[in-house]
Amino acid sequence: MLIGLLCAAAIILVCYFTLLRPVLPAPWRTPGSPPLYLAGACGALLLLVSMVFLAMKRGGHGDAAPAWFIAHVVCATFGTVLVAIHSAGYLRRPPALLFLALLGLIALGVRARVHLSARMAATFSTKLRGFAPVGERDRLALAGVIERKRALLASLDPAAREATFSPTLAHWLRAPLATVRYARLAQEEMRMIGARASVGTEQAYWRPAHLALAGLFVLGLVAHVVTVTFFAGYVAAGHPITWWHLAEW
C-alpha cells in the first residue's frame, strides 16, 4: 500500500507538470501566486500532521498511534505533492532545499517501513547477544549511571520503573531540564552496553537521521514563511511580488 501510494503521488506530479500545468492560466505557473500560495500553505499543514503523530506516540496515547501513523504517511505524501505544485517547477532557489529534505524523509521512511521493519520487529522481546562485554570497572560505572537514573526518576516520575521508563511529552513539558538529564543518562547507559552496535548501523541510526531531517525541514519551513511574509521585497529580488504578504521591508 505504501509503494502504491508513492507511485500514485509520482503519477499525479508527472501528469500535472507535463500535461496539466502547460494549459493552466498564468497564475498556476507564477511562483507565489494566490493559488500556488494556498497549495503551499495546505501542503505545509498536511506535512505538520506528523507532529500530531509524534505527540500521540510520546504523549501516552499509544493506542491511537497506529491510526496517526497512517495519517502521517498519507498526509505527508499528499503534502509533498502540494509543495511540489507550490514550487511551480522552480527548484533552483534556496527553498528547493526544503523539497530535498522532504525527499530524504520519504526515502528514509520507506526504507525503514519496507526493509527494516521486520528486523526491528525481531529486535523487540529478544535477548541480544551483541551487547559489549562489561568489565568490573565498567560494571561499577554502569551501576553508578543506573543509580543516578533511579534518583532522578524519583523526582521525575515516582511511580515509574527505571528499567522500562521512557520520557513522554508530559515529562518534557513539565520538567524539561530533569528530562534532558535523564535522557543523557539513558544515552550513556546505551553507549556503555553497546546497544546501538548490537543492531547494526542502519537500524541504529535511521531514526535519528529521520528526526534530524524533519527538524531541519520544520526550521526551513519557518524561515521560508517568515522571509516571504515579512521580507517579500528581498525574496522577490526586484521582481514583482506575486504572493500575499504583511509588509515589504
Helices and strands as residue ranges (DSSP letters): H 2-15, I 16-20, G 21-23, G 26-29, H 34-47, H 49-58, G 62-64, H 65-86, H 96-111, I 112-116, H 117-123, H 136-156, H 169-174, H 176-193, H 201-230, H 232-236
